């Protein structure tokens, strides 16, 4: 099911982050949490993704 989910902001693809299971949108630099196997696709719950260049 995760394969069909898209970012709620840009509708772009998401990648699963192996370290914590969050779903990451590289375009918007946001990580959406997954709790008890359920993706939380609320922008208010998303965390900013830090990049090595920032």
N, CA and C atoms as an extended XYZ file, in Angstrom:
162
Properties=species:S:1:pos:R:3:atomname:S:1:resname:S:1:resid:I:1 pbc="F F F"
N         0.819       -1.193        0.000 N   UNK     1
C         0.000        0.000        0.000 CA  UNK     1
C         0.862        1.256        0.000 C   UNK     1
N         2.012        1.206        0.635 N   UNK     2
C         2.871        2.382        0.697 CA  UNK     2
C         3.299        2.809       -0.707 C   UNK     2
N         3.372        1.866       -1.631 N   UNK     3
C         3.791        2.180       -2.996 CA  UNK     3
C         2.834        3.129       -3.707 C   UNK     3
N         1.574        3.179       -3.292 N   UNK     4
C         0.611        4.046       -3.974 CA  UNK     4
C         0.438        5.393       -3.284 C   UNK     4
N         1.046        5.578       -2.118 N   UNK     5
C         0.934        6.854       -1.412 CA  UNK     5
C         1.813        7.908       -2.072 C   UNK     5
N         1.337        9.141       -2.050 N   UNK     6
C         2.105       10.271       -2.572 CA  UNK     6
C         2.113       11.381       -1.529 C   UNK     6
N         3.008       12.316       -1.707 N   UNK     7
C         3.089       13.469       -0.819 CA  UNK     7
C         1.789       14.273       -0.923 C   UNK     7
N         1.196       14.654        0.206 N   UNK     8
C        -0.050       15.418        0.152 CA  UNK     8
C         0.140       16.854       -0.346 C   UNK     8
N         1.373       17.321       -0.410 N   UNK     9
C         1.626       18.691       -0.867 CA  UNK     9
C         1.868       18.726       -2.377 C   UNK     9
N         2.883       17.978       -2.832 N   UNK    10
C         3.274       18.058       -4.246 CA  UNK    10
C         2.800       16.870       -5.081 C   UNK    10
N         2.237       15.873       -4.428 N   UNK    11
C         1.772       14.641       -5.090 CA  UNK    11
C         2.924       13.827       -5.667 C   UNK    11
N         4.136       14.095       -5.177 N   UNK    12
C         5.318       13.369       -5.628 CA  UNK    12
C         5.490       12.055       -4.885 C   UNK    12
N         6.454       11.255       -5.316 N   UNK    13
C         6.691        9.948       -4.691 CA  UNK    13
C         7.298       10.079       -3.298 C   UNK    13
N         7.096        9.048       -2.505 N   UNK    14
C         7.655        8.980       -1.156 CA  UNK    14
C         8.619        7.809       -1.080 C   UNK    14
N         9.631        7.949       -0.257 N   UNK    15
C        10.578        6.861       -0.016 CA  UNK    15
C        10.558        6.528        1.463 C   UNK    15
N        10.643        5.240        1.764 N   UNK    16
C        10.678        4.814        3.162 CA  UNK    16
C        12.093        4.964        3.701 C   UNK    16
N        12.228        5.694        4.802 N   UNK    17
C        13.533        5.891        5.433 CA  UNK    17
C        13.811        4.695        6.330 C   UNK    17
N        14.866        3.937        6.053 N   UNK    18
C        15.141        2.708        6.811 CA  UNK    18
C        15.398        2.937        8.302 C   UNK    18
N        15.964        4.077        8.657 N   UNK    19
C        16.344        4.298       10.059 CA  UNK    19
C        15.154        4.339       11.007 C   UNK    19
N        14.022        4.899       10.555 N   UNK    20
C        12.871        5.014       11.456 CA  UNK    20
C        11.536        4.682       10.799 C   UNK    20
N        11.549        4.351        9.503 N   UNK    21
C        10.322        3.970        8.820 CA  UNK    21
C         9.483        5.128        8.323 C   UNK    21
N         9.928        6.361        8.538 N   UNK    22
C         9.182        7.517        8.043 CA  UNK    22
C         9.128        7.486        6.515 C   UNK    22
N         8.078        8.086        5.958 N   UNK    23
C         7.958        8.237        4.516 CA  UNK    23
C         8.437        9.636        4.156 C   UNK    23
N         9.419        9.714        3.274 N   UNK    24
C        10.087       10.981        2.988 CA  UNK    24
C         9.756       11.477        1.582 C   UNK    24
N         9.396       12.762        1.513 N   UNK    25
C         9.245       13.453        0.235 CA  UNK    25
C        10.505       14.285        0.043 C   UNK    25
N        11.304       13.914       -0.945 N   UNK    26
C        12.554       14.642       -1.192 CA  UNK    26
C        12.286       16.041       -1.740 C   UNK    26
N        11.227       16.206       -2.518 N   UNK    27
C        10.927       17.507       -3.118 CA  UNK    27
C        10.579       18.547       -2.056 C   UNK    27
N         9.761       18.162       -1.087 N   UNK    28
C         9.335       19.101       -0.043 CA  UNK    28
C        10.178       19.001        1.220 C   UNK    28
N        11.104       18.051        1.235 N   UNK    29
C        11.994       17.833        2.384 CA  UNK    29
C        11.201       17.640        3.682 C   UNK    29
N        10.204       16.737        3.604 N   UNK    30
C         9.380       16.403        4.760 CA  UNK    30
C         9.361       14.897        4.968 C   UNK    30
N         9.293       14.498        6.237 N   UNK    31
C         9.194       13.084        6.597 CA  UNK    31
C         7.884       12.868        7.342 C   UNK    31
N         7.071       11.967        6.831 N   UNK    32
C         5.780       11.657        7.431 CA  UNK    32
C         5.920       10.402        8.289 C   UNK    32
N         5.458       10.452        9.538 N   UNK    33
C         5.621        9.301       10.425 CA  UNK    33
C         4.696        8.144       10.059 C   UNK    33
N         5.107        6.956       10.483 N   UNK    34
C         4.275        5.757       10.361 CA  UNK    34
C         4.120        5.217       11.773 C   UNK    34
N         2.880        5.181       12.261 N   UNK    35
C         2.616        4.723       13.626 CA  UNK    35
C         1.764        3.461       13.590 C   UNK    35
N         2.259        2.423       14.223 N   UNK    36
C         1.568        1.130       14.251 CA  UNK    36
C         1.222        0.659       12.843 C   UNK    36
N         2.127        0.923       11.904 N   UNK    37
C         1.927        0.492       10.532 CA  UNK    37
C         1.024        1.387        9.704 C   UNK    37
N         0.559        2.499       10.277 N   UNK    38
C        -0.354        3.401        9.577 CA  UNK    38
C         0.376        4.701        9.238 C   UNK    38
N         0.499        5.030        7.951 N   UNK    39
C         1.139        6.288        7.575 CA  UNK    39
C         0.281        7.485        8.004 C   UNK    39
N         0.904        8.452        8.640 N   UNK    40
C         0.218        9.672        9.068 CA  UNK    40
C         0.571       10.748        8.040 C   UNK    40
N        -0.333       10.978        7.102 N   UNK    41
C        -0.050       11.859        5.973 CA  UNK    41
C        -0.561       13.281        6.194 C   UNK    41
N        -0.538       13.730        7.420 N   UNK    42
C        -0.949       15.089        7.749 CA  UNK    42
C         0.277       15.994        7.730 C   UNK    42
N         0.175       17.110        7.036 N   UNK    43
C         1.297       18.039        6.938 CA  UNK    43
C         1.713       18.513        8.325 C   UNK    43
N         0.742       18.674        9.224 N   UNK    44
C         1.032       19.134       10.585 CA  UNK    44
C         1.888       18.134       11.365 C   UNK    44
N         1.848       16.869       10.990 N   UNK    45
C         2.603       15.826       11.678 CA  UNK    45
C         3.963       15.557       11.034 C   UNK    45
N         4.194       16.134        9.866 N   UNK    46
C         5.450       15.906        9.146 CA  UNK    46
C         6.604       16.624        9.834 C   UNK    46
N         7.782       16.037        9.690 N   UNK    47
C         8.997       16.617       10.262 CA  UNK    47
C         9.905       17.071        9.125 C   UNK    47
N        10.584       18.202        9.298 N   UNK    48
C        11.526       18.622        8.252 CA  UNK    48
C        12.689       17.643        8.147 C   UNK    48
N        13.128       17.417        6.929 N   UNK    49
C        14.257       16.529        6.679 CA  UNK    49
C        15.505       17.388        6.562 C   UNK    49
N        16.499       17.054        7.359 N   UNK    50
C        17.760       17.787        7.248 CA  UNK    50
C        18.611       17.144        6.166 C   UNK    50
N        19.318       17.966        5.443 N   UNK    51
C        20.203       17.475        4.397 CA  UNK    51
C        21.640       17.796        4.784 C   UNK    51
N        22.584       17.032        4.292 N   UNK    52
C        23.985       17.273        4.655 CA  UNK    52
C        24.479       18.670        4.285 C   UNK    52
N        23.857       19.294        3.284 N   UNK    53
C        24.294       20.616        2.833 CA  UNK    53
C        23.652       21.760        3.594 C   UNK    53
N        22.727       21.471        4.507 N   UNK    54
C        22.042       22.561        5.207 CA  UNK    54
C        22.613       22.798        6.580 C   UNK    54
